[in-house]
């Protein structure tokens, strides 16, 4: 369980993260509604080049989304353990605890993960707007679900921060032994 000072740093970051994820998801939903209901279907093209490109792009973005945030966490966690991790103080409140730093890291990795999936969803919807193939709508919905899975519901951020704190403490002890 996080102490009171850590909770005071984590809660506002978790709330802001939820707002950001909701906003990113809302953008995809609004554009999807526009594409499905406001644009007249185009005649079917002979080749679905954009459709195939969007499917490939979605796969690539999903793989990148699974790898990049983990790499970011690993690198930043080592810096937090060493005491050399920096963030832009003018954009964030005063963060004094490792838990607060990890909450900022959670927010950063969530934004990166959602943005990667959002790009693929927008590309799929754009391909649907031009070529009107149903598979692009399915891809956009799947990517939207992936984005929604980043939503920090309940105590998800606190649990993540606690688990990462254990690793940071281990890395601090490991680096002290070296």
C-alpha positions as CSV (number, residue, x, y, z in Angstrom):
1,X,0.0,0.0,0.0
2,X,1.3,3.4,-0.9
3,X,1.8,6.0,1.9
4,X,-0.3,9.2,2.0
5,X,2.3,11.4,0.3
6,X,2.6,9.0,-2.5
7,X,-1.1,8.7,-2.9
8,X,-1.4,12.5,-3.1
9,X,1.0,12.4,-6.0
10,X,-0.4,9.4,-7.8
11,X,-4.2,10.2,-7.7
12,X,-4.1,13.4,-9.8
13,X,-1.9,11.8,-12.3
14,X,-4.2,8.8,-12.6
15,X,-7.2,11.1,-13.0
16,X,-5.4,13.1,-15.8
17,X,-4.4,9.8,-17.5
18,X,-8.0,8.7,-17.5
19,X,-9.1,12.0,-19.1
20,X,-6.4,11.6,-21.8
21,X,-7.3,8.0,-22.6
22,X,-11.0,9.0,-22.8
23,X,-10.2,11.9,-25.1
24,X,-8.1,9.8,-27.4
25,X,-10.8,7.1,-27.6
26,X,-13.5,9.8,-28.2
27,X,-11.6,11.1,-31.2
28,X,-11.6,7.7,-32.8
29,X,-15.3,7.2,-32.0
30,X,-16.3,10.5,-33.4
31,X,-14.3,10.0,-36.6
32,X,-15.7,6.5,-36.9
33,X,-19.3,7.8,-36.6
34,X,-18.5,10.4,-39.2
35,X,-17.0,7.8,-41.6
36,X,-19.8,5.3,-41.2
37,X,-22.9,7.6,-41.1
38,X,-21.9,10.8,-42.8
39,X,-19.9,9.7,-45.8
40,X,-21.6,8.1,-48.8
41,X,-20.1,4.8,-49.6
42,X,-17.8,4.9,-52.6
43,X,-18.0,2.4,-55.5
44,X,-15.9,-0.7,-54.7
45,X,-12.4,-0.4,-56.1
46,X,-10.8,-3.3,-57.9
47,X,-7.8,-3.4,-55.6
48,X,-8.1,-2.6,-51.9
49,X,-4.6,-1.2,-51.5
50,X,-5.4,1.1,-48.6
51,X,-7.3,-1.7,-46.9
52,X,-4.4,-4.1,-47.0
53,X,-2.0,-1.3,-45.9
54,X,-4.2,-0.4,-43.0
55,X,-4.4,-4.1,-41.9
56,X,-0.6,-4.4,-42.0
57,X,-0.2,-1.0,-40.3
58,X,-2.6,-2.2,-37.5
59,X,-0.5,-5.3,-36.9
60,X,2.8,-3.3,-36.9
61,X,1.3,-0.7,-34.5
62,X,0.0,-3.4,-32.2
63,X,3.4,-5.0,-32.0
64,X,5.1,-1.7,-31.4
65,X,2.5,-0.8,-28.8
66,X,3.3,-4.0,-26.9
67,X,7.1,-3.4,-27.0
68,X,7.8,0.4,-26.7
69,X,6.0,1.1,-23.4
70,X,7.8,-1.8,-21.8
71,X,11.2,-0.5,-23.0
72,X,10.3,3.0,-21.8
73,X,9.4,1.6,-18.3
74,X,12.6,-0.5,-18.1
75,X,14.9,2.4,-19.0
76,X,13.1,5.0,-16.8
77,X,12.9,2.6,-13.8
78,X,16.7,2.2,-13.9
79,X,17.0,6.0,-13.9
80,X,14.6,6.4,-11.1
81,X,16.6,3.8,-9.0
82,X,19.8,5.7,-9.8
83,X,18.2,9.0,-8.9
84,X,18.9,10.5,-12.4
85,X,15.3,10.4,-13.9
86,X,14.1,13.8,-15.1
87,X,10.8,15.1,-16.1
88,X,9.6,18.5,-17.3
89,X,8.8,20.2,-14.0
90,X,7.0,23.1,-15.6
91,X,4.3,20.7,-16.9
92,X,4.0,18.6,-13.8
93,X,3.4,19.4,-10.1
94,X,6.2,18.9,-7.7
95,X,7.0,15.2,-7.7
96,X,9.2,14.1,-4.7
97,X,8.6,10.4,-4.3
98,X,9.6,7.5,-6.5
99,X,5.9,6.6,-6.5
100,X,5.0,10.0,-8.1
101,X,7.8,9.5,-10.6
102,X,6.4,6.1,-11.5
103,X,2.9,7.5,-11.8
104,X,4.3,10.1,-14.3
105,X,6.0,7.2,-16.2
106,X,2.7,5.3,-16.2
107,X,1.0,8.3,-17.8
108,X,3.7,8.7,-20.4
109,X,3.7,5.0,-21.4
110,X,-0.1,5.1,-21.5
111,X,-0.1,8.1,-23.8
112,X,2.4,6.4,-26.1
113,X,0.6,3.1,-26.2
114,X,-2.8,4.8,-26.9
115,X,-1.3,7.1,-29.5
116,X,0.2,4.2,-31.4
117,X,-3.1,2.4,-31.5
118,X,-5.0,5.6,-32.3
119,X,-2.8,6.1,-35.4
120,X,-3.7,2.7,-36.7
121,X,-7.4,3.2,-36.0
122,X,-7.5,6.5,-37.8
123,X,-5.7,4.9,-40.8
124,X,-8.2,2.1,-40.9
125,X,-11.1,4.5,-40.8
126,X,-9.5,6.6,-43.5
127,X,-9.1,3.5,-45.6
128,X,-12.8,2.7,-45.0
129,X,-13.8,6.2,-46.0
130,X,-12.0,5.7,-49.4
131,X,-12.5,2.0,-50.1
132,X,-15.6,1.1,-48.0
133,X,-14.3,-2.3,-46.9
134,X,-15.8,-3.7,-43.7
135,X,-12.5,-5.3,-42.5
136,X,-11.2,-1.8,-41.9
137,X,-14.1,-1.1,-39.5
138,X,-13.3,-4.3,-37.6
139,X,-9.7,-3.3,-37.3
140,X,-10.6,0.2,-36.1
141,X,-12.9,-1.3,-33.5
142,X,-10.3,-3.7,-32.3
143,X,-7.7,-0.9,-32.0
144,X,-10.3,1.2,-30.1
145,X,-10.8,-1.7,-27.7
146,X,-7.0,-1.9,-27.3
147,X,-7.0,1.8,-26.5
148,X,-9.8,1.5,-24.0
149,X,-7.8,-1.2,-22.2
150,X,-5.3,1.4,-21.2
151,X,-8.1,3.2,-19.1
152,X,-6.8,3.5,-15.5
153,X,-9.9,2.2,-13.7
154,X,-10.1,1.8,-10.0
155,X,-6.7,1.5,-8.3
156,X,-4.9,0.3,-11.4
157,X,-2.3,3.1,-11.4
158,X,-1.6,2.5,-7.6
159,X,-1.2,-1.2,-8.1
160,X,1.1,-0.7,-11.1
161,X,3.1,1.9,-9.1
162,X,3.4,-0.5,-6.1
163,X,4.6,-3.3,-8.3
164,X,7.2,-1.1,-10.0
165,X,8.3,0.3,-6.6
166,X,9.4,-3.2,-5.6
167,X,11.5,-3.5,-8.7
168,X,13.0,0.0,-8.2
169,X,13.9,-0.9,-4.6
170,X,15.5,-4.2,-5.9
171,X,17.4,-2.2,-8.5
172,X,18.6,0.3,-5.9
173,X,19.9,-2.5,-3.8
174,X,21.5,-4.2,-6.8
175,X,23.2,-1.0,-7.9
176,X,24.5,-0.4,-4.3
177,X,26.2,-3.8,-4.4
178,X,28.0,-3.1,-7.6
